[in-house]
Amino acid sequence: MSEVTLRMEPPLAWVLLNRPEKHNALTPSMADGLVEFLGMLSTDSDVRVVMLAGEGRSFCAGADVSRLAQFKPADAVRFHRKLNLVCWAIRSCMKPVVAVLHGYALGGGLEIAEWADIRIAADNAKIGQPEVNIGLNGGAGGTIMLPRLVGRGVASYLAMTGEIVDAQYALSVGLVDLVVDACSLMDKARELGLKLASKPPETLWAIKQALSRFDEMSSWAGLEYEASLFGHLFSEEETRRRFDEFLKGNGNTPPM
């Protein structure tokens, strides 16, 4: 049985962590599978949005500690670098990536989700970076993305205490973007995915690139990059079509 599976529901694609008996604890082969699927979906013209979720009772409980305990330092670095590739595959995917969190979303599982464009969580989700409790720092970019999402102070608190928090707390600090009733999570996630899929794909890509690169640029470089993307979108037929619709009075909402 594959530890990562793909379910196509055009315009959505569901990438599913599939070790439910282990709360989808991460292994090196799972990292490889995630990179493969994300790379493939990035250029699939039938896919507008990638949904990242977990089978069974949890999204992902982090790395498989029973395997980590057997690692030598070189093994740990190799595994971390595989997780780095997962993070970068999410970051560089040309489609929006939505992480759908339920049950446990811990450690490396949460840290991968932090690289997604949007995170939607069930109200019963348990969320945290508890690696400190086994003597480790956050992997999978956890010490990079966590402070960008919640600020240095909250990031320090979560990473240094290893506290596992509920979904409402995660929402209040910006770690997740939406919290919904657990019974309706998949329906609400699908609604969100379809809402994103209704937007112009080139525009979503431009927004994703701008938001991602701003973290890596000076303010002026970010302004210049935003301007270049803004200009590029004026060459897109979809943008022109939407302008025409709006000017004819058929637009749903004002663009500004």
Secondary structure, 3 states (H helix, E strand, C coil): CCCEEEEEECCEEEEEECCHHHCCCECHHHHHHHHHHHHHHHCCCCCCEEEEEECCCCCECCECHHHHCCCCHHHHHHHHHHHHHHHHHHHHCCCCEEEEECCEEEHHHHHHHHCCCEEEEECCCEEECHHHHHCCCCCCCHHHHHHHHHCHHHHHHHHHHCCEEEHHHHHHHCCCCEEECHHHHHHHHHHHHHHHHCCCHHHHHHHHHHHHHHCCCCHHHHHHHHHHHHHHHCCCHHHHHHHHHHHCCCCCCCCC
